[in-house]
Amino acid sequence: MARHYLIIFFILFKFGILIGQTSNLEPFINPKGKMGFKDKETKQIIIPPKYQSAQIFFSGFAPVRRKNHWFFINEKGDKLGKHQFDKIQHFNEGLAAVCVNNLWGYIDTLGQIVIKPKYQKVAPFQKGYAIVSKEGKDGVINPNDSLLIPFQYVISPKPMGLLLTKGTQQGLWNKSKGMIIPLDHQILNFYGDGNILYSKKNQSYGIYYSKIEKDTGPIFNTFEIFNNQFYTLKKGKFYGLYDLNLKEILPPIYERIGDPFDPNQLRKRFTFIRIKKEGLLGFADEKGKIIISPLYDYVENLNHSSRIVVNKGNKFGIIDREGDLIIPAEFEDIRNYYSEQIQVKKEGKWGFYHKGKVNFDIQPDTLGIYELAEKMPRFKDCTNPKYPKKDLEKCANIALVKFIQKEAQYTPLAKEVGIEGNAVVSFIIDQTGEIRNPKIERDPGAGLGQMALNVIQRMPKWIPGEHRGQKVNVRKHLIIRFRLKDLN
């Protein structure tokens, strides 16, 4: 029975939801393959099964087929009018499309043909007009069959009107407002509940916001869109940031807004936006408040820690998320800044920074090893550049789990005495991706810790981590869970 509904579902999907009241009757099919209608609640048969096909009631009428001809019936089972058709569509706004000899027209709720079948394709009437096709071109008619848009275009319905396409040119038409965007543009996309982004042939961009009928005009020479929430628009030499209501978030005074190397930086959960002014970097929040003034040559990603490493004049320091100074920018390098043991380098010597003082007498035993890097190491399996970064990491993690499941085996002693637990192993992935210095940090006993260590030692090379644009050594901790119930 599902095939009888294909026409209806196609119409609903392509042209929007039809407006009309449904019935309490639903079609059913009897053992002989005939269809009728019964009450949805009581299941009592209201219209006997005598049709080859039957569709749902809509706006008081249901399409049915008998002897290979389609017609409408009302909820009493009475036929609407005298005509029969090859194909029909549901009523909408008092008219229903009907097809005879592969040509489409419309009938009214009295069953009278009000628009003779002469079109190759038709859509339901919505908002007082319908898209129809003739000789491979689309046009628009009103219920009197008067032509509102001539047969010159490919026409697609959009929330705020009709998108007209003619060759490489596009425009947007609205019945009450006419041509909202003239037919000499390219409509790039629709955003929110009324934003239309368009461009001219000379690659200048504009935004039309239908709610307030505001059009910027094609005055921008660059645009970027982040998660359908913000526009980064460039006018002349500078960028500004705007929300979907065209409200200015950041004025157009910046050389850059957002990270050019990370187009996904502005997400629904983002807090900070990177800004660049007069060659220096800072951050603003999503409301346009300047969090960190653009004073620095380099600002590390704020998502890693509440401490932010900055660089000014080739000297590193640390500020907090409010922009207040934690460590002055006077060091040649700073590492492991998220921990209590912050490593700093000054005049070629490494030491620990603590409460405003640097102790150079105790050399860091973890010098050059990062616990957290801008790009963490990844198990070397999924290296297809077509995958987004987040999918690559997910794929690599799955491959890592599969490797561990394959290599990790329960030791005979652990099985015999029934030992379970988590084995924790630490290791360093060096700048080449090799695994160095694997150590057992937690051993459940009965050889399980050594088994976990053996798994790490058999691993292939990883893709090394990166920090500040360079490959670095990164320490990893891996937990391998041993459970007796998983043996089978």
C-alpha positions as CSV (number, residue, x, y, z in Angstrom):
1,M,0.0,0.0,0.0
2,A,3.0,2.3,0.5
3,R,3.4,2.9,-3.2
4,H,-0.1,4.6,-3.3
5,Y,1.3,7.4,-1.2
6,L,4.4,8.3,-3.2
7,I,2.7,11.2,-5.1
8,I,1.6,12.7,-1.8
9,F,4.9,12.4,-0.1
10,F,6.7,13.9,-3.1
11,I,4.5,16.9,-3.1
12,L,4.8,17.5,0.7
13,F,8.6,17.2,0.5
14,K,9.2,19.3,-2.6
15,F,6.6,22.0,-2.3
16,G,6.1,22.3,1.5
17,I,3.3,21.3,3.8
18,L,-0.2,21.4,2.2
19,I,-2.8,23.4,4.2
20,G,-6.0,21.5,4.8
21,Q,-7.8,19.5,7.4
22,T,-7.4,15.8,7.6
23,S,-10.2,13.3,8.3
24,N,-10.8,10.7,10.9
25,L,-11.1,8.2,8.1
26,E,-8.1,6.1,7.0
27,P,-7.6,3.8,3.9
28,F,-7.4,0.0,4.4
29,I,-7.0,-2.9,2.1
30,N,-9.0,-6.2,2.3
31,P,-7.8,-9.7,1.5
32,K,-8.9,-9.4,-2.1
33,G,-6.7,-6.3,-2.6
34,K,-9.5,-3.8,-2.7
35,M,-9.3,-0.6,-0.7
36,G,-11.9,1.4,1.3
37,F,-12.0,3.6,4.4
38,K,-12.6,2.9,8.1
39,D,-12.8,5.0,11.2
40,K,-9.3,5.4,12.8
41,E,-10.6,4.9,16.3
42,T,-13.4,2.4,16.1
43,K,-12.1,0.6,13.0
44,Q,-15.6,0.5,11.7
45,I,-15.8,0.3,7.9
46,I,-17.3,3.6,6.6
47,I,-16.7,3.3,2.9
48,P,-16.7,-0.3,1.5
49,P,-13.5,-1.6,-0.2
50,K,-14.1,-1.2,-3.9
51,Y,-11.2,0.8,-5.2
52,Q,-7.9,-0.3,-6.7
53,S,-6.1,2.5,-4.9
54,A,-7.0,5.0,-2.2
55,Q,-5.2,7.8,-0.5
56,I,-5.8,9.8,2.7
57,F,-8.6,12.4,3.0
58,F,-7.4,16.0,2.8
59,S,-9.5,19.1,2.8
60,G,-12.6,16.9,2.8
61,F,-11.7,14.8,-0.2
62,A,-9.7,11.6,-0.9
63,P,-8.2,10.5,-4.3
64,V,-9.3,7.0,-5.3
65,R,-8.7,4.9,-8.4
66,R,-11.1,2.5,-10.1
67,K,-10.8,0.9,-13.5
68,N,-7.5,2.7,-13.9
69,H,-9.1,6.2,-13.5
70,W,-8.7,8.6,-10.6
71,F,-11.4,10.8,-9.1
72,F,-12.2,12.3,-5.7
73,I,-14.8,11.1,-3.2
74,N,-16.1,12.9,-0.1
75,E,-16.4,11.3,3.4
76,K,-19.7,9.8,2.5
77,G,-18.2,8.0,-0.5
78,D,-19.9,10.2,-3.1
79,K,-17.9,11.0,-6.2
80,L,-16.9,14.6,-6.8
81,G,-18.1,15.7,-10.2
82,K,-18.4,13.7,-13.4
83,H,-14.8,13.7,-14.6
84,Q,-12.1,11.0,-14.3
85,F,-8.4,11.5,-14.6
86,D,-5.1,9.7,-15.3
87,K,-3.5,11.3,-12.2
88,I,-4.6,13.7,-9.5
89,Q,-3.1,15.6,-6.5
90,H,-4.7,16.7,-3.3
91,F,-6.7,19.8,-2.9
92,N,-5.0,22.9,-1.6
93,E,-6.4,26.4,-1.4
94,G,-9.6,25.0,-3.0
95,L,-8.0,23.6,-6.1
96,A,-6.6,20.2,-7.0
97,A,-4.2,19.4,-9.9
98,V,-5.5,16.7,-12.4
99,C,-3.8,15.1,-15.4
100,V,-5.3,14.0,-18.7
101,N,-3.2,12.6,-21.5
102,N,0.0,13.7,-19.7
103,L,-1.2,17.3,-19.4
104,W,-2.1,18.9,-16.1
105,G,-4.8,21.4,-15.1
106,Y,-6.9,22.1,-12.0
107,I,-10.4,21.4,-10.7
108,D,-12.4,23.2,-7.9
109,T,-14.2,21.6,-4.9
110,L,-17.4,21.3,-7.1
111,G,-15.5,19.0,-9.5
112,Q,-15.5,21.5,-12.3
113,I,-12.4,22.0,-14.4
114,V,-11.3,25.7,-13.9
115,I,-7.9,25.5,-15.5
116,K,-7.8,23.2,-18.6
117,P,-5.1,20.5,-18.7
118,K,-2.2,22.1,-20.7
119,Y,0.8,22.1,-18.5
120,Q,3.6,19.4,-18.4
121,K,4.1,19.7,-14.6
122,V,2.3,21.5,-11.8
123,A,2.6,22.1,-8.1
124,P,-0.2,22.7,-5.6
125,F,-1.5,26.2,-5.1
126,Q,0.2,28.0,-2.2
127,K,-0.2,31.6,-1.1
128,G,-2.4,32.3,-4.2
129,Y,-0.1,31.0,-6.9
130,A,1.2,27.7,-8.4
131,I,4.4,26.8,-10.2
132,V,3.6,25.2,-13.6
133,S,5.8,24.0,-16.5
134,K,5.5,24.3,-20.2
135,E,8.0,23.3,-22.9
136,G,10.6,22.6,-20.2
137,K,10.4,26.0,-18.6
138,D,8.7,27.0,-15.3
139,G,6.2,29.8,-14.8
140,V,3.8,30.9,-12.2
141,I,0.0,31.3,-12.5
142,N,-2.8,32.5,-10.2
143,P,-6.2,30.7,-9.6
144,N,-7.6,32.5,-12.7
145,D,-4.8,31.0,-14.9
146,S,-3.3,34.5,-15.4
147,L,0.5,34.4,-15.8
148,L,2.4,36.0,-13.0
149,I,5.9,34.9,-14.1
150,P,6.5,34.0,-17.8
151,F,7.8,30.6,-18.8
152,Q,11.5,31.5,-18.9
153,Y,13.0,30.0,-15.7
154,V,13.8,27.1,-13.5
155,I,11.7,28.0,-10.3
156,S,12.2,26.6,-6.8
157,P,10.0,27.5,-3.8
158,K,11.8,29.1,-0.8
159,P,10.5,30.2,2.6
160,M,10.4,33.9,1.6
161,G,9.5,33.5,-2.1
162,L,10.5,31.8,-5.4
163,L,14.0,31.4,-6.6
164,L,14.2,32.1,-10.3
165,T,17.1,30.8,-12.3
166,K,17.9,31.7,-15.9
167,G,21.2,30.5,-17.1
168,T,23.8,31.7,-14.6
169,Q,21.5,34.5,-13.3
170,Q,19.2,34.3,-10.3
171,G,16.6,36.4,-8.6
172,L,14.1,36.1,-5.8
173,W,10.4,36.8,-6.4
174,N,7.7,37.4,-3.8
175,K,4.0,37.7,-4.7
176,S,3.4,40.8,-2.5
177,K,6.8,42.5,-3.0
178,G,7.7,41.5,-6.6
179,M,11.4,40.9,-7.3
180,I,13.1,41.1,-3.9
181,I,16.5,40.5,-5.5
182,P,16.7,41.4,-9.2
183,L,17.6,38.8,-11.8
184,D,21.2,39.7,-12.2
185,H,22.7,38.0,-9.1
186,Q,23.6,34.6,-7.8
187,I,21.7,33.5,-4.7
188,L,24.3,31.7,-2.7
189,N,22.3,30.5,0.3
190,F,19.4,31.1,2.7
191,Y,20.1,31.4,6.4
192,G,18.0,31.6,9.5
193,D,14.4,32.6,9.0
194,G,14.9,35.4,6.5
195,N,18.5,35.9,5.4
196,I,19.5,35.7,1.8
197,L,23.1,35.8,0.8
198,Y,23.7,36.8,-2.8
199,S,26.5,38.0,-5.1
200,K,26.9,39.8,-8.3
201,K,29.1,38.8,-11.3
202,N,31.9,41.0,-10.0
203,Q,32.1,38.9,-6.9
204,S,30.7,41.5,-4.6
205,Y,28.4,40.1,-1.9
206,G,25.2,41.4,-0.2
207,I,22.7,40.2,2.3
208,Y,18.9,40.7,2.2
209,Y,17.0,40.3,5.5
210,S,13.4,39.8,4.8
211,K,12.0,40.3,8.3
212,I,13.0,43.9,8.3
213,E,13.2,44.2,4.5
214,K,16.8,45.4,4.8
215,D,19.3,45.0,2.0
216,T,22.9,45.7,2.5
217,G,23.5,45.9,-1.3
218,P,26.4,44.1,-2.9
219,I,29.0,46.1,-1.0
220,F,31.2,43.3,0.6
221,N,34.2,41.8,-1.2
222,T,34.6,38.8,1.1
223,F,32.3,36.8,3.3
224,E,32.5,33.8,5.6
225,I,29.6,32.1,7.5
226,F,30.1,30.3,10.8
227,N,27.6,27.6,11.8
228,N,24.7,29.6,10.3
229,Q,25.1,32.0,13.2
230,F,27.4,34.8,12.1
231,Y,28.7,36.6,9.1
232,T,32.3,37.7,8.8
233,L,32.1,40.4,6.1
234,K,35.0,42.3,4.6
235,K,34.4,45.8,3.2
236,G,37.5,47.3,1.7
237,K,40.5,46.2,3.8
238,F,38.7,45.3,7.1
239,Y,36.4,42.7,8.5
240,G,33.5,43.0,10.8
241,L,31.3,40.4,12.5
242,Y,27.4,40.4,12.3
243,D,24.7,38.1,13.6
244,L,21.9,36.8,11.4
245,N,19.8,39.9,12.1
246,L,22.6,42.0,10.6
247,K,23.4,43.4,14.0
248,E,27.0,44.4,14.3
249,I,28.9,42.3,16.8
250,L,32.4,43.6,15.9
251,P,32.9,46.7,13.9
252,P,34.7,46.4,10.5
253,I,38.1,47.6,11.8
254,Y,40.0,44.2,11.9
255,E,42.5,42.7,9.5
256,R,41.1,39.3,10.4
257,I,38.2,37.8,12.5
258,G,38.4,34.1,13.3
259,D,41.2,31.7,12.7
260,P,42.1,31.5,9.0
261,F,43.5,28.0,9.6
262,D,40.4,26.8,11.5
263,P,37.1,27.7,9.7
264,N,35.1,25.7,12.3
265,Q,36.4,27.9,15.2
266,L,33.0,29.6,15.6
267,R,30.7,26.9,16.9
268,K,27.6,26.9,18.9
269,R,29.7,26.3,22.0
270,F,32.5,28.6,21.2
271,T,33.4,31.4,23.7
272,F,36.2,33.3,22.0
273,I,36.8,34.8,18.6
274,R,40.4,35.5,17.4
275,I,40.8,39.1,16.2
276,K,43.8,40.8,14.4
277,K,44.4,44.5,14.3
278,E,47.6,46.3,13.2
279,G,49.3,42.9,12.9
280,L,48.6,41.9,16.5
281,L,46.3,39.3,18.0
282,G,43.7,39.2,20.7
283,F,40.2,37.7,21.4
284,A,36.6,38.9,21.7
285,D,33.6,37.0,22.9
286,E,30.5,36.1,20.9
287,K,28.8,39.4,22.1
288,G,31.6,41.5,20.8
289,K,33.3,42.2,24.1
290,I,37.0,42.4,23.8
291,I,38.4,39.8,26.2
292,I,42.1,40.1,25.3
293,S,43.1,43.3,23.5
294,P,45.1,42.8,20.2
295,L,48.5,43.4,21.7
296,Y,50.3,40.1,21.0
297,D,52.3,38.6,18.1
298,Y,51.0,35.1,19.1
299,V,48.1,33.9,21.2
300,E,47.7,30.2,22.0
301,N,44.3,28.5,21.6
302,L,42.1,29.5,24.6
303,N,40.3,26.2,24.6
304,H,43.3,24.3,26.0
305,S,43.5,25.9,29.4
306,S,42.4,28.8,31.6
307,R,46.1,30.0,31.2
308,I,46.9,31.4,27.8
309,V,50.4,31.6,26.4
310,V,51.2,34.9,24.6
311,N,54.2,36.1,22.6
312,K,55.2,39.7,22.3
313,G,58.5,40.7,20.8
314,N,59.7,37.1,20.6
315,K,59.2,36.8,24.4
316,F,56.6,34.4,26.0
317,G,54.3,35.1,28.9
318,I,51.0,33.9,30.3
319,I,47.7,35.7,30.8
320,D,44.3,34.4,32.1
321,R,41.0,34.4,30.3
322,E,40.3,37.9,31.4
323,G,43.5,39.2,29.9
324,D,45.3,39.7,33.3
325,L,49.0,39.0,33.5
326,I,50.1,35.8,35.2
327,I,53.7,35.5,34.0
328,P,55.3,38.5,32.3
329,A,56.3,38.2,28.6
330,E,60.0,37.9,29.3
331,F,60.8,34.2,28.6
332,E,62.3,32.6,25.5
333,D,59.9,29.6,25.9
334,I,57.2,28.3,28.1
335,R,56.0,24.7,28.4
336,N,53.5,22.7,30.4
337,Y,51.8,25.9,31.5
338,Y,48.6,24.2,32.5
339,S,50.4,22.3,35.4
340,E,51.7,23.6,38.7
341,Q,55.2,23.0,37.5
342,I,55.4,25.6,34.7
343,Q,58.6,25.2,32.7
344,V,60.3,28.5,31.5
345,K,63.4,29.2,29.5
346,K,65.5,32.4,30.0
347,E,69.0,33.2,28.7
348,G,69.2,29.6,27.5
349,K,68.5,28.0,30.8
350,W,65.4,26.0,31.8
351,G,63.7,26.2,35.2
352,F,60.5,26.1,37.1
353,Y,58.3,29.2,37.6
354,H,56.4,29.4,40.9
355,K,54.8,32.4,42.6
356,G,56.7,35.0,40.6
357,K,60.1,33.3,41.0
358,V,62.1,31.0,38.7
359,N,64.2,28.2,40.2
360,F,67.0,27.3,37.7
361,D,68.8,25.0,40.2
362,I,66.2,22.2,39.6
363,Q,66.2,21.1,36.0
364,P,62.8,19.8,34.8
365,D,63.0,16.0,34.2
366,T,60.2,16.3,31.7
367,L,61.9,19.0,29.6
368,G,60.7,19.0,26.0
369,I,57.8,16.7,26.8
370,Y,54.3,18.0,26.5
371,E,51.3,16.6,28.4
372,L,49.0,18.7,26.1
373,A,49.7,20.0,22.6
374,E,47.7,22.1,20.2
375,K,47.6,19.0,17.9
376,M,47.7,15.8,20.0
377,P,49.3,12.6,18.5
378,R,47.0,10.3,16.6
379,F,47.2,6.6,16.1
380,K,48.5,6.2,12.6
381,D,45.7,4.5,10.7
382,C,43.2,6.9,9.2
383,T,45.2,9.4,7.2
384,N,42.8,10.2,4.3
385,P,42.9,14.0,3.9
386,K,39.3,14.0,2.7
387,Y,38.1,13.3,6.2
388,P,37.3,16.2,8.5
389,K,39.7,16.5,11.5
390,K,37.1,15.3,14.0
391,D,36.3,12.2,11.9
392,L,40.0,11.4,11.5
393,E,40.5,11.4,15.3
394,K,37.4,9.3,15.8
395,C,38.6,6.8,13.1
396,A,42.1,6.7,14.6
397,N,40.7,6.0,18.1
398,I,38.5,3.2,16.8
399,A,41.6,1.7,15.1
400,L,43.6,2.0,18.3
401,V,40.9,0.2,20.3
402,K,40.8,-2.6,17.6
403,F,44.6,-2.9,17.8
404,I,44.5,-3.3,21.6
405,Q,41.7,-5.8,21.5
406,K,43.7,-7.9,19.0
407,E,47.0,-7.7,20.9
408,A,46.0,-7.7,24.6
409,Q,45.5,-11.3,25.9
410,Y,44.6,-12.5,29.4
411,T,47.5,-14.2,31.0
412,P,47.0,-17.8,32.1
413,L,47.7,-16.9,35.8
414,A,45.2,-14.0,35.7
415,K,42.5,-16.4,34.4
416,E,43.4,-19.0,36.9
417,V,43.2,-16.8,40.0
418,G,40.4,-14.6,38.5
419,I,42.1,-11.2,38.6
420,E,40.5,-8.3,36.9
421,G,41.5,-4.6,36.7
422,N,42.9,-1.7,34.8
423,A,46.5,-1.6,33.6
424,V,47.8,1.9,33.0
425,V,50.8,2.5,30.9
426,S,52.5,5.8,30.1
427,F,54.7,6.4,27.1
428,I,56.1,9.3,25.0
429,I,55.3,9.7,21.3
430,D,58.4,11.6,20.0
431,Q,58.7,14.1,17.1
432,T,58.9,11.2,14.6
433,G,55.9,9.3,16.0
434,E,58.0,6.6,17.6
435,I,57.0,5.3,21.1
436,R,59.6,6.0,23.8
437,N,60.0,5.1,27.5
438,P,56.8,3.0,28.0
439,K,56.2,2.5,31.7
440,I,53.7,0.6,33.8
441,E,51.9,3.1,36.0
442,R,49.3,0.7,37.5
443,D,49.6,-3.1,37.5
444,P,46.5,-5.2,38.4
445,G,48.9,-8.1,38.9
446,A,49.3,-11.7,37.5
447,G,51.2,-10.4,34.5
448,L,48.5,-8.1,33.2
449,G,50.6,-4.9,33.6
450,Q,53.4,-6.5,31.6
451,M,50.9,-7.6,29.0
452,A,49.7,-4.0,28.6
453,L,53.3,-2.9,28.3
454,N,53.9,-5.4,25.6
455,V,50.9,-4.1,23.6
456,I,52.4,-0.6,23.7
457,Q,55.8,-1.8,22.6
458,R,54.3,-3.6,19.6
459,M,52.4,-0.5,18.4
460,P,53.3,1.0,15.0
461,K,54.4,4.6,14.6
462,W,51.9,7.4,15.6
463,I,51.3,10.7,13.8
464,P,53.3,13.0,16.1
465,G,51.8,15.9,18.0
466,E,52.4,19.5,17.1
467,H,52.7,22.7,19.1
468,R,53.3,26.2,17.8
469,G,53.7,24.8,14.3
470,Q,56.4,22.3,15.3
471,K,56.4,18.5,15.9
472,V,56.9,17.9,19.7
473,N,57.3,15.0,22.2
474,V,54.0,14.2,23.9
475,R,53.3,12.0,26.9
476,K,50.3,9.7,26.7
477,H,48.6,7.5,29.3
478,L,46.6,4.5,28.1
479,I,44.2,2.4,30.2
480,I,43.7,-1.2,29.2
481,R,40.8,-2.8,31.0
482,F,41.0,-6.6,31.7
483,R,37.6,-8.2,32.4
484,L,37.0,-12.0,32.7
485,K,33.5,-11.6,31.1
486,D,35.2,-10.3,27.9
487,L,37.3,-13.4,27.4
488,N,34.7,-15.0,25.1
